Each structure stands twice: as C-alpha cells, then as structure tokens.
C-alpha cells in the first residue's frame, strides 16, 4: 500500500464557519467546494480536511452518536509556543493552555465555531529520551 494523502472528514452544522476558522487561523486553503461541502489543504502538507453539512433529510437517529465528542484534529508544528502566542494575539479561540506532557509532547488546543477541537503539538523529548523521527 502507498498512502499519498490523508483526509479527515468532519460533518458540521456550519461548513463556512469551520472553513473560515481553518483558513484564517491555521493557514489552510480551499481546494474543492460544492453546496454544503469544502475540502481544505495546506501548501506544506498533503493532509486534507473535508467539511460537510449534516444531511437535513436524515432523521436525528441516523446520525446520533456521530458527533464530535472525543475527536480532535491534531496538527504537528514546529515552535508550538510561537503558534500559541500568534493565535492568542489574533484572538483565535484558544481553549486549552499550552502544556508539556511527560512523554515529550508540548501542545495546546483551539475550538472552532462548530465545536471541532484542533490541537497544535510539537515533540519535545524529555531529558534523556531518544530523538523522534
């Protein structure tokens, strides 16, 4: 198998709001769109985020349990501290403080207007740990 890209597909109430959040604060750009759908990508990554509106024709029980609970889109970046400061200056909805995990991950999170949690993370090896690829 040869994986050439990764796409996270999210069903949200307001596609435009999530799209504006991702393009304004996180540097994504629109690469495809149609009624109730948009696909976003960054120029420095092959990963994509697809946003679709919930189908109003489906009864609520058809999509029950398919919400955003416990879902987070994680973007690995360089210099997570600088991104934290930049996003706070921009007034982005930072919903979690920057923190260091014992296993070597430094991260913080934002939440978009539809409740999608986006975590920005950077690998910072703990003292005495091997470097990660």
Secondary structure by P-SEA (a helix, b strand, c coil): ccccbbbbbbbcccaaaaaaaaaaccccccccccccbbbbbbccccbbbbbbccccccccccccccccccccccccccaaaaaaaaaaaacccccccccccccccccccccccccbbbbbbbbbbcccccccc
